[in-house]
Amino acid sequence: MLLIRCPYCEEERPELEFRHAGQAHIARPTNIAEISDGEFEEYFFIRQNPKGLYFERWRHIHGCARFFNAARDTVSDKFVKTYKAGEPKPSISLPKAKPAKRVAAKPASAKAAPKAAAAKATGKSTRKAPAKRASVSGTKTRRGAKKS
């Protein structure tokens, strides 16, 4: 579960108390009735979807119910910083990720290969058979009475 810090309550709370409210720092049109359909589409529907640092709005609905902004790394899903709505966009840079190390596949153990080859030649399985269950006649039930 993600923990998100509310800048108004000044504490970290579980993700379930918050709701995502879209991209932050969007220039909203001053008179929406006068813009063209293309401009409205761009304002209302088109959003960035970057890999890495992303600025978004959140609302603490089960707490103070206020909107705030957050800088979140979309790769690791970690919140880098949260700050109050109306504050300017902070200049944040993420540290560059280290390239993943390649691990060579481990060879099969020396004992497993001969056993598998021998089992294939004889037609037998290398798996162990399940243990046999004991007979239940004459045993006590959960309440202590004997079964017939």
N, C-alpha and C positions, 0 to 999 in steps of 0.2 A: 504494500500500500504506500502511496506517495504521501509525504508530509509536506504541507504547503504553509509557509509563514505568512500570516496576515499582517500587513504593515500598520493596520489600525488597532487590532487587538494585541499586537506585538507578541504573538506566540505561534508555534507550529501546531497545526491541526490536521487531521486526516483528510485525504482528498474527497471523501464523501460529503464533507461540509461545504464544498465549493462547486461552482458551475463555471464552465468555460464560456466566455462571452466573445470570442473571436479575436481577430488581429487588433493589436493596439496601434496607436498613433496614425490613424487613418484621417486624411483630410476630407471632412464631410462637406457637401455642397451647402452654400448659404441659403439658396432658394431652390429647393428640390423640384418645384413645379415648373421651373423654366429650363431645366436641363434636357438634353436630347435622350432618346432611348438608349443609344450607345453609351453615353456618359453615365446614365443611370445603371446600366448593366455593369459597367466597369466599377462603379462605386459599390454597388450592392452585392455582386456575385464574385468578382475576380479578386482573389486573395493570393498572397505569396505562400509558398510551401517549401521553404528552404531546408536543406539538410544542415543542421548546426544551430546557431543561435537564432532564436525567434522571439519577438516581443508580442505578448498577447494580453488580453483583458480577462480578469477573473472576478467572480462575485462570491463573497463569503455569505451564502444564503442562510446557513444554520448558525450564524454568529452575529456579526455586526450588520450584515446585509449590505455592505458597501462594496463598490467596485474598486479594483486596484489593478495595477499592471505588473506583469512578471516577465522576466527574461528567462527563457527555458532552452536547454540544449535538446533538440529533437532527436539526436542520436542516442544519448544516454537517458533521456527523459528526466533529467535533473534540473531543478530550479536553481538558476545561478543567482538571481536577485529578484526580490519583490519590492515594489515601491508604490506610493500613493498615486491615485489618479490625479492628473493635472501637473504632476512633476515632469520635468523634461526627460527625454529618453537618455539613459546613461550610456556612456561609451564603455562598452565591455568587449573584451576579446577572449575567446576560449583558447586554452593551451592546445597546441597541435597534438593530435593523437599519435601515439607511437605505432608503427606498423606491426601487425600481428606476426609473431614468430611461427614459422612452419615447423611442425613436429613430424618427424618421420614415423611411419607406421611401424609398430612393434612386430617383429617376426613371431610366428607361431612357436610355441615352446617345443623343445626338442622331443619331449615325451609324447605330446599329443599327436604328432604326425605318424609315428609308427603304430600307435594304437588304432588310429582311424584307418590306416591302410590294412592292418590285420583284420579289423572288424568288417571292412568292405570285402576282403577276400573270403571270409568265412560266412558273410551274410548276417552277422550278429550286430546288434546295436551297442554303442559304447555308453549308452545311458543306463543308469542304475534303475532296477525295477522298484516300484513302490513297495513299501513295507506292508506285509500282510496284517490285516486287522484280527484282533483276538475275537473269539466267539463271544456272543453277547448272551447266550442262554445261561441262566443261573446267576447273572450279575445283578447288582442292586440298581434300582432306578434313582433318580434324583431325590425322591422323597424317602428313600430308605427301604421301600418294599421290594421284594424279589420279583423278577419277571418270571412268567410261567413259560 
